[in-house]
Amino acid sequence: MVKKSKKLQQQHEIGHSVPFKLNKLFDSDASWDKDQLGDVLHWMRQLVALVCGLIWGAIPLGGGFWLIFYLGLSTAIVYAYYALILKVDEEDFGGHGTLLQEGLFASITLFLVYLSFTFY
């Protein structure tokens, strides 16, 4: 046990990140640093963009209403995740605005690209 702890400390000191465990994603008692939570929220939003872009394009749903609907859905999912599932104190991470902006612009681009590829 001591050897494993020492190895993780050495990896952290030389710039390697500590291995990420998937069960941490749904553990409200887990501790998060700003970068880890930001990365999780960013990639969660990218996944929502990919799924929604493919579905919207396959149905086909186009127009400003569906873009606004995607933004609302994506924001609601991210908010529900960090506020209801993880129960983090948003002030420790820069407030709601900072957390809700994680990955927003990249996800809009990804959503529009997948919507365009499947719609046209």
Phi and psi restraints in degrees (value plus and minus 20) as a CYANA .aco file:
   2 VAL   PHI     -85.6   -45.6
   2 VAL   PSI     -58.5   -18.5
   3 LYS   PHI     -83.5   -43.5
   3 LYS   PSI     -61.8   -21.8
   4 LYS   PHI     -85.1   -45.1
   4 LYS   PSI     -62.7   -22.7
   5 SER   PHI     -83.0   -43.0
   5 SER   PSI     -61.5   -21.5
   6 LYS   PHI     -85.7   -45.7
   6 LYS   PSI     -59.2   -19.2
   7 LYS   PHI     -84.2   -44.2
   7 LYS   PSI     -62.5   -22.5
   8 LEU   PHI     -83.8   -43.8
   8 LEU   PSI     -58.3   -18.3
   9 GLN   PHI     -85.8   -45.8
   9 GLN   PSI     -60.9   -20.9
  10 GLN   PHI     -84.9   -44.9
  10 GLN   PSI     -61.1   -21.1
  11 GLN   PHI     -82.5   -42.5
  11 GLN   PSI     -60.6   -20.6
  12 HIS   PHI     -85.8   -45.8
  12 HIS   PSI     -58.3   -18.3
  13 GLU   PHI     -88.2   -48.2
  13 GLU   PSI     -53.4   -13.4
  14 ILE   PHI    -113.5   -73.5
  14 ILE   PSI     -11.5    28.5
  15 GLY   PHI      83.3   123.3
  15 GLY   PSI     -25.6    14.4
  16 HIS   PHI    -101.5   -61.5
  16 HIS   PSI     120.3   160.3
  17 SER   PHI    -101.6   -61.6
  17 SER   PSI     136.3   176.3
  18 VAL   PHI     -90.3   -50.3
  18 VAL   PSI     119.1   159.1
  19 PRO   PHI     -75.9   -35.9
  19 PRO   PSI     118.0   158.0
  20 PHE   PHI    -112.4   -72.4
  20 PHE   PSI     113.7   153.7
  21 LYS   PHI    -127.4   -87.4
  21 LYS   PSI     114.5   154.5
  22 LEU   PHI     -85.5   -45.5
  22 LEU   PSI     -49.6    -9.6
  23 ASN   PHI     -88.1   -48.1
  23 ASN   PSI     -35.5     4.5
  24 LYS   PHI     -88.9   -48.9
  24 LYS   PSI     -43.7    -3.7
  25 LEU   PHI     -82.4   -42.4
  25 LEU   PSI     -45.4    -5.4
  26 PHE   PHI    -139.8   -99.8
  26 PHE   PSI      -4.6    35.4
  27 ASP   PHI    -118.1   -78.1
  27 ASP   PSI      90.8   130.8
  28 SER   PHI     -92.8   -52.8
  28 SER   PSI     -34.0     6.0
  29 ASP   PHI    -113.0   -73.0
  29 ASP   PSI     -24.6    15.4
  30 ALA   PHI     -91.2   -51.2
  30 ALA   PSI     130.0   170.0
  31 SER   PHI    -114.5   -74.5
  31 SER   PSI     118.5   158.5
  32 TRP   PHI    -142.4  -102.4
  32 TRP   PSI     120.8   160.8
  33 ASP   PHI    -119.6   -79.6
  33 ASP   PSI     148.9   188.9
  34 LYS   PHI     -81.2   -41.2
  34 LYS   PSI     -60.5   -20.5
  35 ASP   PHI     -88.9   -48.9
  35 ASP   PSI     -62.4   -22.4
  36 GLN   PHI     -83.7   -43.7
  36 GLN   PSI     -67.6   -27.6
  37 LEU   PHI     -84.9   -44.9
  37 LEU   PSI     -59.2   -19.2
  38 GLY   PHI     -81.3   -41.3
  38 GLY   PSI     -62.1   -22.1
  39 ASP   PHI     -84.3   -44.3
  39 ASP   PSI     -62.6   -22.6
  40 VAL   PHI     -84.1   -44.1
  40 VAL   PSI     -64.7   -24.7
  41 LEU   PHI     -85.5   -45.5
  41 LEU   PSI     -59.2   -19.2
  42 HIS   PHI     -80.2   -40.2
  42 HIS   PSI     -71.4   -31.4
  43 TRP   PHI     -92.4   -52.4
  43 TRP   PSI     -47.9    -7.9
  44 MET   PHI     -84.3   -44.3
  44 MET   PSI     -63.7   -23.7
  45 ARG   PHI     -86.1   -46.1
  45 ARG   PSI     -55.3   -15.3
  46 GLN   PHI     -85.8   -45.8
  46 GLN   PSI     -59.6   -19.6
  47 LEU   PHI     -83.5   -43.5
  47 LEU   PSI     -62.7   -22.7
  48 VAL   PHI     -82.6   -42.6
  48 VAL   PSI     -60.1   -20.1
  49 ALA   PHI     -83.5   -43.5
  49 ALA   PSI     -62.5   -22.5
  50 LEU   PHI     -83.4   -43.4
  50 LEU   PSI     -69.0   -29.0
  51 VAL   PHI     -84.7   -44.7
  51 VAL   PSI     -68.1   -28.1
  52 CYS   PHI     -85.3   -45.3
  52 CYS   PSI     -59.9   -19.9
  53 GLY   PHI     -81.6   -41.6
  53 GLY   PSI     -62.5   -22.5
  54 LEU   PHI     -88.3   -48.3
  54 LEU   PSI     -61.5   -21.5
  55 ILE   PHI     -88.5   -48.5
  55 ILE   PSI     -67.0   -27.0
  56 TRP   PHI     -80.4   -40.4
  56 TRP   PSI     -59.9   -19.9
  57 GLY   PHI     -92.1   -52.1
  57 GLY   PSI     -54.4   -14.4
  58 ALA   PHI     -94.4   -54.4
  58 ALA   PSI     -48.7    -8.7
  59 ILE   PHI     -91.3   -51.3
  59 ILE   PSI     -60.4   -20.4
  60 PRO   PHI    -109.0   -69.0
  60 PRO   PSI     113.2   153.2
  61 LEU   PHI    -140.6  -100.6
  61 LEU   PSI      99.3   139.3
  62 GLY   PHI    -152.5  -112.5
  62 GLY   PSI     143.9   183.9
  63 GLY   PHI      95.0   135.0
  63 GLY   PSI     149.8   189.8
  64 GLY   PHI     -85.4   -45.4
  64 GLY   PSI     -54.0   -14.0
  65 PHE   PHI     -79.2   -39.2
  65 PHE   PSI     -62.7   -22.7
  66 TRP   PHI     -94.0   -54.0
  66 TRP   PSI     -48.1    -8.1
  67 LEU   PHI     -87.5   -47.5
  67 LEU   PSI     -65.2   -25.2
  68 ILE   PHI     -83.4   -43.4
  68 ILE   PSI     -59.4   -19.4
  69 PHE   PHI     -83.2   -43.2
  69 PHE   PSI     -62.3   -22.3
  70 TYR   PHI     -79.9   -39.9
  70 TYR   PSI     -66.0   -26.0
  71 LEU   PHI     -79.9   -39.9
  71 LEU   PSI     -62.8   -22.8
  72 GLY   PHI     -85.4   -45.4
  72 GLY   PSI     -63.8   -23.8
  73 LEU   PHI     -83.6   -43.6
  73 LEU   PSI     -66.2   -26.2
  74 SER   PHI     -82.3   -42.3
  74 SER   PSI     -64.1   -24.1
  75 THR   PHI     -86.1   -46.1
  75 THR   PSI     -60.0   -20.0
  76 ALA   PHI     -84.3   -44.3
  76 ALA   PSI     -59.7   -19.7
  77 ILE   PHI     -85.9   -45.9
  77 ILE   PSI     -64.8   -24.8
  78 VAL   PHI     -84.3   -44.3
  78 VAL   PSI     -64.4   -24.4
  79 TYR   PHI     -82.4   -42.4
  79 TYR   PSI     -66.4   -26.4
  80 ALA   PHI     -81.2   -41.2
  80 ALA   PSI     -56.7   -16.7
  81 TYR   PHI     -85.1   -45.1
  81 TYR   PSI     -73.5   -33.5
  82 TYR   PHI     -99.4   -59.4
  82 TYR   PSI     -46.8    -6.8
  83 ALA   PHI    -110.0   -70.0
  83 ALA   PSI     -58.7   -18.7
  84 LEU   PHI    -119.2   -79.2
  84 LEU   PSI     -57.9   -17.9
  85 ILE   PHI    -106.7   -66.7
  85 ILE   PSI     -73.1   -33.1
  86 LEU   PHI    -102.2   -62.2
  86 LEU   PSI     -46.9    -6.9
  87 LYS   PHI      34.6    74.6
  87 LYS   PSI      26.7    66.7
  88 VAL   PHI    -104.6   -64.6
  88 VAL   PSI     135.0   175.0
  89 ASP   PHI    -104.1   -64.1
  89 ASP   PSI      89.4   129.4
  90 GLU   PHI     -82.8   -42.8
  90 GLU   PSI     -45.2    -5.2
  91 GLU   PHI     -87.0   -47.0
  91 GLU   PSI     -45.1    -5.1
  92 ASP   PHI     -91.2   -51.2
  92 ASP   PSI     -37.8     2.2
  93 PHE   PHI    -134.7   -94.7
  93 PHE   PSI      -6.8    33.2
  94 GLY   PHI      81.6   121.6
  94 GLY   PSI     -13.5    26.5
  95 GLY   PHI      75.2   115.2
  95 GLY   PSI     154.1   194.1
  96 HIS   PHI     -81.9   -41.9
  96 HIS   PSI     -60.9   -20.9
  97 GLY   PHI     -78.5   -38.5
  97 GLY   PSI     -63.4   -23.4
  98 THR   PHI     -85.3   -45.3
  98 THR   PSI     -65.7   -25.7
  99 LEU   PHI     -88.1   -48.1
  99 LEU   PSI     -57.4   -17.4
 100 LEU   PHI     -94.8   -54.8
 100 LEU   PSI     -39.4     0.6
 101 GLN   PHI    -106.3   -66.3
 101 GLN   PSI     -31.1     8.9
 102 GLU   PHI     -78.0   -38.0
 102 GLU   PSI      94.2   134.2
 103 GLY   PHI      55.3    95.3
 103 GLY   PSI     -11.2    28.8
 104 LEU   PHI     -83.9   -43.9
 104 LEU   PSI     -70.8   -30.8
 105 PHE   PHI     -91.3   -51.3
 105 PHE   PSI     -56.7   -16.7
 106 ALA   PHI     -86.1   -46.1
 106 ALA   PSI     -55.9   -15.9
 107 SER   PHI     -91.5   -51.5
 107 SER   PSI     -53.5   -13.5
 108 ILE   PHI     -82.4   -42.4
 108 ILE   PSI     -64.2   -24.2
 109 THR   PHI     -82.0   -42.0
 109 THR   PSI     -66.8   -26.8
 110 LEU   PHI     -82.1   -42.1
 110 LEU   PSI     -62.8   -22.8
 111 PHE   PHI     -78.5   -38.5
 111 PHE   PSI     -67.8   -27.8
 112 LEU   PHI     -87.3   -47.3
 112 LEU   PSI     -55.6   -15.6
 113 VAL   PHI     -85.4   -45.4
 113 VAL   PSI     -68.4   -28.4
 114 TYR   PHI     -88.1   -48.1
 114 TYR   PSI     -56.1   -16.1
 115 LEU   PHI     -82.0   -42.0
 115 LEU   PSI     -63.4   -23.4
 116 SER   PHI     -86.7   -46.7
 116 SER   PSI     -63.1   -23.1
 117 PHE   PHI     -84.0   -44.0
 117 PHE   PSI     -58.6   -18.6
 118 THR   PHI    -109.9   -69.9
 118 THR   PSI     -44.6    -4.6
 119 PHE   PHI     -97.7   -57.7
 119 PHE   PSI     -61.3   -21.3
